[in-house]
Each structure stands twice: as structure tokens, then as C-alpha cells.
Amino acid sequence: MEERVLGTNGPAVSAIGLGCMGMSVAYGTPDDAESFRTLDLAAELGVTLLDTADAYGRGANEELLGDWLRRRPGRRERVVLATKFGLRHDAATGRVGDVDTSAAYVGPACHASLRRLGTDHIDLYYAHRRDPEVPIEETVGAMAALVAEGSVRFLGLSEVSPATLRRAHAVHPISAVQVEYSLFTRDVVEGELLTVCRELGITVVAYSPLGRAMLTGTITSREDLTAQDNRRRWPRFDEENLTRNMALVAAVRDVASRIGCSPAQAALAWLLAQGDDIVPIPGAKRRSHLTENAAAADIRPGPDVLALLRAAVPAEAVAGERYPEQALRRLGH
């Protein structure tokens, strides 16, 4: 698979990475055996960027990856392992509660992740969200100390403002900013954030590049979501919004048919075409989904098709916020 470089001096990674969250949480019942087979296939297909976080299943997703790496000798050196810290869980509800990016928390969080992952270093370490009460200089300074001690190789931030990104990069080079980016969510990236990233040489790692599977065309109603599926709580998947959004997906499918691919592949190919500094990390918990996603790296839509895809999803036509209200409050600090 084609490779892209994270930041100006970061590691080379596959043009399409693998978001591992859904293997453990959010999208129904986990199936560790199938997750292992999916990770094995990722290695065969040349998908090298594996993305997780300590918040995914309260560490369960990191443990899954750690278990897989332990059972696959020699595989650790051939993947770029990315994880995140900063989202604490509420003891009573089990859900994500406070954001903690204090300097005192950074080190212990990192070393806990290292233990779960069964490795001596994290290739790319992100602050998952930012506590606006904690100066970003304090957080990144503590993260830089982890680089100095060899526990972390490169640093990233997730869902931060352009101003925060500039201040952070002045403390220590930031290699990647992880942010939601897809045909369904463009305004977050396209504008000042992308301008700053390109000025500073920072790669955009696009999570939810398929709109949480909306753009696959496989979700046609809320009945397609299990009772355990977190998307039932998200605005874009409520009954009225989903109906409106399905019309947009149908328009993407029509464009995809012109170039002989699936709507998911068209959506990923569109993202890849936005620049060599964009790396999508679609989630996949099944081999069939991974195979479909990885094949998008070989699709090269022309300018006319790219324009049609953008026009198929007018920004103002997407119905519903991308997160529930409480989660929205954690974004963009």
C-alpha cells in the first residue's frame, strides 16, 4: 500500500490506517477472534497504522492489541502503534466523564498504556481531548518528557483548536492532529485548522472517515443498530436525521457507481485526494470491511468525480450534530 509520512519527520504509515475502537466498544458485541483475524489481514494488506486509546473499553482495546502483538512475534516492529490519553471514566456510570490533561496525569497514563499494549514504546501518543483549564504548554511539556525518556516517539493532539495547535507545536513538534473528517464532516478541518497544519507540517489523521459507517450505505434504519450500539445516542442517527442523511448517501452511491466502487471506497478515495498529508483511519472489526476499505487506496478519482462527491453531500444538508451535546463540549479547545 502507498505510504504517507506523519508530520515532517515522523514515521511512514499506510495511506489508510485501521481504527481499532469498534473491536472492543461502541458498535455492538466484541468478537476477539474475528478482531485477531482482521488484524492479521491488516498486516497482510500492508495496513501499518493501528489506532487505539486508553478510553476504548476502559483499556480493553489496548489489551486486545497487546495480546495480538504478543501472539505474533516480530509484528510489533512492522506497525505504527498510536494511542491516546486524557478521557477519564465516571466510576458510577462507566461512561467518559472528565478530561484530564494535567502534567501529573500524563506519565502514569502513558505507562499504564505501555503495560496494556505490552510494548516498551508508543509510536504516536495523542492527547485525546484537552482540558481548557490546563495550559497546553503544561500538557505537551509532560508529553515531551516521555519522548526524552524513550517511552514515546512522536506526539499528536486530537480535536483541538488551531490556536492550541500553534502553542503546542512551539513546545514540541506535533506530528499529527486527529480529527473527524469525512464527506459528512468537513467544516472542522477545511479552513483554519488545515491551513495551520500545512504551515507547520502536521498530518491530519481523519477518524470516522465513513461517518461512523453512514457512508458505507449498509445502515438503512435504526433497526440496523443493535441495542448496545452507541450510535443510537448520536444525533445523526435519530430517525428523522437518518432518513435525511440516507438521501445524501444515495447520492454518493450514484457517483461511486460511475467509477465502479462502493460508496465507502469513494468516500475514502475522496479523502485521500485532499492531500498527501491526510491519513484516514476507518474502523473495521470484520475482514470484509477491512478489505473493502484498504482497496480504496488504489482508486484515483479525477477532478470531476471529486467535485461530484463533494456536491453530493452539501455541508448544510447533513442532518444532526456529529456528537451528543456532552461530547460536543469537549471539542475544539
C-alpha positions as CSV (number, residue, x, y, z in Angstrom):
1,M,0.0,0.0,0.0
2,E,1.0,3.6,-0.6
3,E,2.7,5.2,2.4
4,R,2.4,8.7,3.8
5,V,4.6,10.4,6.4
6,L,3.3,11.7,9.7
7,G,4.5,15.2,10.2
8,T,7.8,16.5,8.8
9,N,10.0,13.8,10.4
10,G,7.6,11.2,11.7
11,P,7.2,7.5,10.7
12,A,5.9,6.4,7.3
13,V,2.5,4.8,7.6
14,S,0.0,3.2,5.3
15,A,-2.2,5.7,3.4
16,I,-5.2,4.1,5.1
17,G,-4.8,3.1,8.7
18,L,-7.1,1.0,11.0
19,G,-9.2,2.4,13.7
20,C,-9.5,-0.4,16.3
21,M,-12.0,1.1,18.7
22,G,-15.0,-0.8,17.4
23,M,-13.3,-4.1,18.1
24,S,-13.9,-3.5,21.8
25,V,-16.6,-1.0,22.3
26,A,-19.3,1.3,20.8
27,Y,-20.6,-0.8,17.9
28,G,-22.2,-3.9,19.3
29,T,-20.8,-7.1,20.9
30,P,-17.0,-7.6,20.6
31,D,-15.6,-10.7,18.8
32,D,-12.0,-11.0,19.8
33,A,-11.3,-14.0,17.5
34,E,-12.6,-12.1,14.4
35,S,-10.7,-9.0,15.6
36,F,-7.5,-11.1,15.6
37,R,-8.2,-12.3,12.1
38,T,-8.9,-8.7,11.0
39,L,-5.6,-7.6,12.5
40,D,-3.8,-10.4,10.7
41,L,-5.3,-9.4,7.4
42,A,-4.3,-5.8,8.0
43,A,-0.7,-6.9,8.3
44,E,-1.1,-8.9,5.0
45,L,-2.6,-5.9,3.2
46,G,0.1,-3.5,4.4
47,V,-2.1,-1.5,6.8
48,T,0.5,-0.4,9.3
49,L,-1.1,2.4,11.4
50,L,-3.1,0.9,14.2
51,D,-5.1,3.4,16.3
52,T,-6.4,2.8,19.8
53,A,-6.9,4.7,23.1
54,D,-7.0,4.0,26.8
55,A,-10.6,5.2,26.9
56,Y,-11.8,2.5,24.4
57,G,-13.4,-0.1,26.7
58,R,-11.5,1.3,29.7
59,G,-8.3,-0.1,28.4
60,A,-9.8,-3.3,26.8
61,N,-8.9,-2.2,23.3
62,E,-5.2,-1.6,24.2
63,E,-5.2,-5.0,25.9
64,L,-6.6,-6.6,22.8
65,L,-3.9,-5.1,20.6
66,G,-1.3,-6.1,23.2
67,D,-2.5,-9.7,23.2
68,W,-2.4,-9.8,19.4
69,L,1.1,-8.4,19.3
70,R,2.3,-10.9,21.9
71,R,0.9,-13.8,19.8
72,R,2.5,-12.5,16.6
73,P,6.3,-12.4,17.2
74,G,8.1,-9.9,15.1
75,R,4.9,-8.0,14.2
76,R,5.5,-5.1,16.6
77,E,8.4,-3.7,14.5
78,R,6.2,-3.6,11.4
79,V,3.3,-1.5,12.8
80,V,3.0,2.1,14.0
81,L,1.1,2.0,17.2
82,A,-1.0,5.1,18.1
83,T,-2.9,5.5,21.4
84,K,-4.3,8.4,23.4
85,F,-4.9,9.6,27.0
86,G,-7.0,12.2,28.7
87,L,-10.5,10.8,28.9
88,R,-11.3,9.5,32.3
89,H,-14.4,7.3,33.0
90,D,-17.0,8.1,35.6
91,A,-16.9,5.4,38.3
92,A,-20.7,5.4,38.8
93,T,-21.8,5.3,35.1
94,G,-18.8,3.8,33.4
95,R,-19.0,6.5,30.7
96,V,-16.4,9.0,29.8
97,G,-16.5,11.8,32.3
98,D,-13.8,14.4,32.9
99,V,-10.9,15.3,30.7
100,D,-7.6,15.2,32.4
101,T,-4.5,16.6,30.6
102,S,-2.6,17.7,33.7
103,A,1.1,17.1,33.7
104,A,0.7,14.9,36.7
105,Y,-1.6,12.5,34.8
106,V,0.4,12.3,31.5
107,G,3.2,10.0,32.7
108,P,1.1,7.5,34.7
109,A,-1.4,7.3,31.8
110,C,1.3,6.5,29.3
111,H,2.9,3.9,31.4
112,A,-0.4,2.2,32.0
113,S,-1.0,2.1,28.2
114,L,2.5,0.6,27.7
115,R,1.6,-2.2,30.1
116,R,-1.6,-2.9,28.4
117,L,-0.1,-2.8,25.0
118,G,2.9,-5.0,26.1
119,T,5.4,-2.7,24.5
120,D,8.3,-0.5,25.6
121,H,7.3,2.5,23.4
122,I,4.3,4.1,21.8
123,D,5.0,5.3,18.3
124,L,2.4,8.1,18.3
125,Y,0.9,9.4,21.6
126,Y,-2.1,11.7,21.5
127,A,-3.9,13.9,24.0
128,H,-7.4,12.6,23.3
129,R,-9.2,15.8,24.3
130,R,-8.0,18.9,26.0
131,D,-9.0,20.3,29.4
132,P,-9.2,24.1,28.7
133,E,-8.2,24.8,32.3
134,V,-4.8,23.2,31.8
135,P,-2.3,25.2,29.7
136,I,-1.5,23.2,26.6
137,E,2.2,24.0,27.3
138,E,2.0,22.0,30.5
139,T,0.4,19.0,28.8
140,V,2.8,18.9,25.9
141,G,5.8,19.6,28.1
142,A,4.9,16.4,30.1
143,M,4.4,14.5,26.8
144,A,7.8,15.7,25.6
145,A,9.4,14.3,28.7
146,L,8.0,10.9,27.6
147,V,9.8,11.3,24.3
148,A,13.0,12.2,26.1
149,E,12.8,9.0,28.2
150,G,12.1,6.8,25.1
151,S,8.5,5.8,26.1
152,V,7.0,7.7,23.2
153,R,8.4,8.5,19.7
154,F,6.1,11.2,18.3
155,L,3.3,13.4,19.6
156,G,-0.2,14.2,18.5
157,L,-3.3,16.1,19.6
158,S,-7.0,15.3,18.9
159,E,-9.8,17.7,18.3
160,V,-8.0,20.9,19.2
161,S,-8.3,24.5,18.0
162,P,-5.8,26.0,15.6
163,A,-4.6,28.4,18.3
164,T,-3.9,25.5,20.7
165,L,-2.1,23.6,17.9
166,R,0.2,26.5,17.4
167,R,1.0,26.8,21.1
168,A,1.6,23.1,21.4
169,H,3.9,22.9,18.4
170,A,6.0,25.7,19.9
171,V,6.8,23.4,22.9
172,H,7.5,20.2,21.0
173,P,6.9,19.2,17.3
174,I,3.4,17.8,16.8
175,S,3.4,15.1,14.1
176,A,-0.4,14.5,13.8
177,V,-3.7,16.0,14.6
178,Q,-6.5,13.5,14.8
179,V,-9.9,15.0,14.0
180,E,-13.2,13.9,12.5
181,Y,-13.1,14.4,8.7
182,S,-15.3,12.9,6.0
183,L,-17.7,14.0,3.3
184,F,-20.2,14.3,6.2
185,T,-17.9,16.4,8.4
186,R,-15.8,18.9,6.5
187,D,-16.1,22.2,8.3
188,V,-14.0,21.1,11.3
189,V,-10.9,20.6,9.1
190,E,-11.3,22.6,6.0
191,G,-10.4,26.2,7.0
192,E,-8.0,27.5,9.6
193,L,-7.1,24.1,11.1
194,L,-5.9,22.6,7.8
195,T,-4.1,25.9,7.0
196,V,-2.2,25.7,10.3
197,C,-1.4,22.0,9.9
198,R,0.1,22.6,6.4
199,E,2.0,25.7,7.6
200,L,3.6,23.6,10.5
201,G,3.9,20.4,8.6
202,I,1.4,18.4,10.6
203,T,-0.5,15.5,9.2
204,V,-4.3,15.2,9.6
205,V,-5.4,11.8,10.8
206,A,-9.0,11.5,9.8
207,Y,-11.2,9.5,12.2
208,S,-14.7,8.4,11.3
209,P,-13.9,9.0,7.6
210,L,-17.1,7.0,6.7
211,G,-19.3,9.0,9.0
212,R,-19.5,6.2,11.6
213,A,-20.4,3.8,8.8
214,M,-23.2,6.1,7.4
215,L,-21.2,6.4,4.2
216,T,-21.0,2.6,3.7
217,G,-24.7,2.5,2.7
218,T,-25.2,-0.5,4.9
219,I,-27.2,1.3,7.5
220,T,-30.7,2.0,6.3
221,S,-32.7,2.4,9.5
222,R,-32.1,2.4,13.3
223,E,-33.2,-1.2,13.3
224,D,-29.8,-2.0,11.7
225,L,-28.1,-0.8,15.0
226,T,-28.1,-3.2,18.0
227,A,-29.3,-2.1,21.4
228,Q,-25.7,-1.9,22.5
229,D,-24.6,0.3,19.6
230,N,-23.6,3.8,20.7
231,R,-24.8,5.4,17.5
232,R,-28.4,5.1,18.8
233,R,-27.4,8.1,21.1
234,W,-25.9,10.2,18.3
235,P,-28.0,12.9,16.6
236,R,-27.2,11.9,13.0
237,F,-28.7,8.5,13.7
238,D,-32.0,9.5,15.2
239,E,-35.0,8.6,13.0
240,E,-35.6,11.9,11.3
241,N,-32.0,12.8,10.7
242,L,-31.1,9.3,9.5
243,T,-33.8,9.5,6.8
244,R,-32.5,12.8,5.5
245,N,-28.9,11.6,5.6
246,M,-29.7,8.4,3.7
247,A,-30.6,10.6,0.8
248,L,-27.1,12.0,0.8
249,V,-25.6,8.5,1.0
250,A,-27.7,7.6,-2.1
251,A,-26.2,10.5,-4.0
252,V,-22.7,9.3,-3.0
253,R,-23.6,5.8,-4.2
254,D,-24.6,7.2,-7.6
255,V,-21.3,8.8,-8.0
256,A,-19.4,5.7,-6.8
257,S,-21.2,3.6,-9.4
258,R,-19.6,5.8,-12.2
259,I,-16.2,4.6,-11.2
260,G,-17.1,1.1,-10.2
261,C,-16.6,1.2,-6.5
262,S,-18.6,1.1,-3.3
263,P,-19.8,4.3,-1.6
264,A,-17.3,3.6,1.2
265,Q,-14.4,3.4,-1.2
266,A,-15.5,6.5,-3.0
267,A,-15.6,8.4,0.3
268,L,-12.2,7.2,1.3
269,A,-10.7,7.9,-2.1
270,W,-12.1,11.4,-1.9
271,L,-10.3,12.0,1.5
272,L,-7.0,10.6,0.2
273,A,-7.3,13.0,-2.8
274,Q,-7.5,16.0,-0.4
275,G,-3.7,15.9,0.1
276,D,-0.8,13.6,0.9
277,D,-1.0,14.9,4.4
278,I,-4.4,13.3,5.1
279,V,-4.5,9.7,6.5
280,P,-7.9,8.2,7.1
281,I,-8.3,5.6,9.8
282,P,-11.6,3.8,9.1
283,G,-12.7,1.4,11.8
284,A,-13.1,-2.2,10.9
285,K,-14.0,-5.2,13.1
286,R,-14.5,-7.6,10.3
287,R,-12.2,-8.7,7.5
288,S,-14.7,-7.9,4.7
289,H,-14.9,-4.3,5.8
290,L,-11.1,-4.0,6.1
291,T,-10.6,-5.5,2.6
292,E,-13.1,-3.0,1.1
293,N,-11.5,0.0,2.9
294,A,-7.9,-0.9,2.0
295,A,-8.8,-1.2,-1.7
296,A,-9.8,2.4,-1.7
297,A,-6.1,3.3,-1.7
298,D,-5.9,2.1,-5.3
299,I,-8.7,4.3,-6.6
300,R,-7.7,7.6,-8.2
301,P,-10.9,9.6,-8.9
302,G,-10.4,12.5,-11.3
303,P,-11.3,16.2,-10.5
304,D,-14.7,15.8,-12.0
305,V,-15.6,12.8,-9.8
306,L,-14.1,14.5,-6.7
307,A,-16.3,17.6,-7.4
308,L,-19.4,15.4,-7.8
309,L,-18.7,13.6,-4.5
310,R,-18.4,17.0,-2.7
311,A,-21.5,18.2,-4.3
312,A,-23.4,15.0,-3.4
313,V,-23.1,16.0,0.3
314,P,-23.7,19.7,0.7
315,A,-22.4,20.7,4.1
316,E,-25.6,22.4,5.1
317,A,-27.6,19.3,4.1
318,V,-26.1,16.9,6.7
319,A,-28.8,16.5,9.4
320,G,-27.8,16.4,13.1
321,E,-24.7,17.2,15.2
322,R,-21.8,14.8,15.0
323,Y,-21.8,14.1,18.7
324,P,-24.3,14.3,21.6
325,E,-24.2,17.6,23.5
326,Q,-22.0,16.5,26.4
327,A,-19.3,15.2,24.0
328,L,-19.5,18.3,21.8
329,R,-18.4,20.3,24.8
330,R,-15.1,18.5,24.9
331,L,-14.2,19.5,21.3
332,G,-12.1,22.3,19.8
333,H,-10.3,23.7,22.9
